[in-house]
């Protein structure tokens, strides 16, 4: 069965609504994870991009840089590795993700 990576994307600097609204959103995320436990093979919530460290190749040398790989308004805030029948099934899971946008990519099978 194919694997797909669902990357949960959003603007981590934009906080909409109250703490109660955020708590409700996180509860909905927890329910999504629980409801789809049978196809989720792994995943985690990521810390903010402010905590990122990038190892970048510069003139053939690997350099360590504080911060995310690219400066972007939207950042990946978490991911789930899912084992579903096809891309359409992965997209259906993404469509019911309760918070923010989702990028869906197939995992290259070796």
Buried (B, 14 or more C-beta within 10 A) or exposed (E): EBBBBBBBBBBBEEEEEEEEEEEBBEEBBEEBEEEBEEBBEEBEEBEEBEEBEEEEEEEEEEEEEEEBEEEEEBBBBBBBBBBBEEEEBBBEBBEEBEBBEBEBEEEEEE
